[in-house]
Amino acid sequence: MSLTTVLSRQNATQDTQSISSSATKALGWAALVGFAILVVLAFAWVPADTRITDQGDVVGQFDAVRLMFVHVPSAILAYTGFGITFLASLGYLRWRTDWWDIMAASAAEIGVIFGVLTLVTGSIWGRPTWQTWWEWGDVRLVTTLVMVLVFIGYLAVRRIPANAAVKARRSVVIALVGAANIVIVNRSVDWWENRTLHQQSTLLARKIRDETLFTLTFAFVVGATLFGWLLLHRFRVGYLERQITEQEVQKAIAERQAESAAHDTGSLTQASNPTGQIQPQSKTSP
Amino acid sequence: MTHLGYLIAGWSVTVLAVVGYAWWVLARLRSLGRRVPANRQRWMMPDDLTDDGNEHTELSEQP
């Protein structure tokens, strides 16, 4: 076996170790297979949304209802991401360790991805259903937008150069404020029911049934699996970033110590040999 | 099937965003993994950080 083959195998092993474990691989595959099944269920099994009125007209969302299986789980995952950010921020306040700070940041980033997806897929779903892409008077839409913007701000603040502890404390404040938005967004359709195009909770009111309910529940499970996979990997990115920062700090300290030691040695030599003449070396070392 | 354009747009944007983000995370993980020694790549648990020892990485006020 050649040296190149051995080295390339070692690199491959190292890459695999750094990216995933057996558990995260299984989680990733489960999410992929689950998503494929979800597509089949959503497009081939769930019937179109239609109702016949007393006048005999056929009304409903028709096939546009299939957008529910990406829009609603996205919203739930955005809540989950921001909720974890809130809890991890509380954890940071209590324990003041990197773990909680990295967890909060990782969950916030994933929450923002799903938050933006919620807004985009909601807008796409709203056009055929409500004949509008966006409605500024709708409290659910506006409060969701505010929530996502707050957490985008959270991520922006984390990018401002600062001491890690200062950065973490600033982030905690924004996370706590942003978390209040989660409740407002969720309850907005009940608190301001006349100022929204959204219906009130259809799940709790059991307005969704049979194939649609099963598929939506399945979409939540697939979403949760995907979220878990993303969070594990994103957390690990944050952890490795922190390790690199520590390495760089330790390297800088070592360099400064070496410089300082060299400077001290130079000063001692200068003090013991003020003329600057080179002394002959002793033949016997101590 | 009705509203096909909306369905394709909604599902595609979701798949592209999630796959794109997952791809970015994996690429970043691979890149960072090469820069950190294997003994410092293990999963970090909260308990590792609350006690003293080599794994203690509590945030400090020092720059």
Boltz contact constraints between the chains, C-beta under 6 A:
constraints:
  - contact:
      token1: [A, 15]
      token2: [B, 30]
      max_distance: 6.0
  - contact:
      token1: [A, 18]
      token2: [B, 33]
      max_distance: 6.0
  - contact:
      token1: [A, 18]
      token2: [B, 41]
      max_distance: 6.0
  - contact:
      token1: [A, 19]
      token2: [B, 29]
      max_distance: 6.0
  - contact:
      token1: [A, 19]
      token2: [B, 30]
      max_distance: 6.0
  - contact:
      token1: [A, 62]
      token2: [B, 2]
      max_distance: 6.0
  - contact:
      token1: [A, 63]
      token2: [B, 1]
      max_distance: 6.0
  - contact:
      token1: [A, 63]
      token2: [B, 2]
      max_distance: 6.0
  - contact:
      token1: [A, 63]
      token2: [B, 3]
      max_distance: 6.0
  - contact:
      token1: [A, 64]
      token2: [B, 3]
      max_distance: 6.0
  - contact:
      token1: [A, 64]
      token2: [B, 6]
      max_distance: 6.0
  - contact:
      token1: [A, 66]
      token2: [B, 7]
      max_distance: 6.0
  - contact:
      token1: [A, 67]
      token2: [B, 10]
      max_distance: 6.0
  - contact:
      token1: [A, 70]
      token2: [B, 10]
      max_distance: 6.0
  - contact:
      token1: [A, 70]
      token2: [B, 11]
      max_distance: 6.0
  - contact:
      token1: [A, 70]
      token2: [B, 14]
      max_distance: 6.0
  - contact:
      token1: [A, 97]
      token2: [B, 49]
      max_distance: 6.0
  - contact:
      token1: [A, 97]
      token2: [B, 58]
      max_distance: 6.0
  - contact:
      token1: [A, 98]
      token2: [B, 49]
      max_distance: 6.0
  - contact:
      token1: [A, 98]
      token2: [B, 57]
      max_distance: 6.0
  - contact:
      token1: [A, 99]
      token2: [B, 44]
      max_distance: 6.0
  - contact:
      token1: [A, 99]
      token2: [B, 46]
      max_distance: 6.0
  - contact:
      token1: [A, 99]
      token2: [B, 49]
      max_distance: 6.0
  - contact:
      token1: [A, 113]
      token2: [B, 21]
      max_distance: 6.0
  - contact:
      token1: [A, 117]
      token2: [B, 14]
      max_distance: 6.0
  - contact:
      token1: [A, 117]
      token2: [B, 17]
      max_distance: 6.0
  - contact:
      token1: [A, 120]
      token2: [B, 13]
      max_distance: 6.0
  - contact:
      token1: [A, 121]
      token2: [B, 10]
      max_distance: 6.0
  - contact:
      token1: [A, 124]
      token2: [B, 6]
      max_distance: 6.0
  - contact:
      token1: [A, 124]
      token2: [B, 9]
      max_distance: 6.0
  - contact:
      token1: [A, 124]
      token2: [B, 10]
      max_distance: 6.0
  - contact:
      token1: [A, 128]
      token2: [B, 3]
      max_distance: 6.0
  - contact:
      token1: [A, 128]
      token2: [B, 6]
      max_distance: 6.0
  - contact:
      token1: [A, 163]
      token2: [B, 63]
      max_distance: 6.0
  - contact:
      token1: [A, 164]
      token2: [B, 59]
      max_distance: 6.0
  - contact:
      token1: [A, 165]
      token2: [B, 59]
      max_distance: 6.0
  - contact:
      token1: [A, 165]
      token2: [B, 61]
      max_distance: 6.0
  - contact:
      token1: [A, 168]
      token2: [B, 59]
      max_distance: 6.0
  - contact:
      token1: [A, 233]
      token2: [B, 25]
      max_distance: 6.0
  - contact:
      token1: [A, 234]
      token2: [B, 25]
      max_distance: 6.0
  - contact:
      token1: [A, 236]
      token2: [B, 29]
      max_distance: 6.0
  - contact:
      token1: [A, 237]
      token2: [B, 25]
      max_distance: 6.0
  - contact:
      token1: [A, 237]
      token2: [B, 28]
      max_distance: 6.0
  - contact:
      token1: [A, 237]
      token2: [B, 29]
      max_distance: 6.0
  - contact:
      token1: [A, 239]
      token2: [B, 44]
      max_distance: 6.0
  - contact:
      token1: [A, 240]
      token2: [B, 32]
      max_distance: 6.0
  - contact:
      token1: [A, 240]
      token2: [B, 36]
      max_distance: 6.0
  - contact:
      token1: [A, 243]
      token2: [B, 36]
      max_distance: 6.0
  - contact:
      token1: [A, 243]
      token2: [B, 40]
      max_distance: 6.0
  - contact:
      token1: [A, 244]
      token2: [B, 35]
      max_distance: 6.0
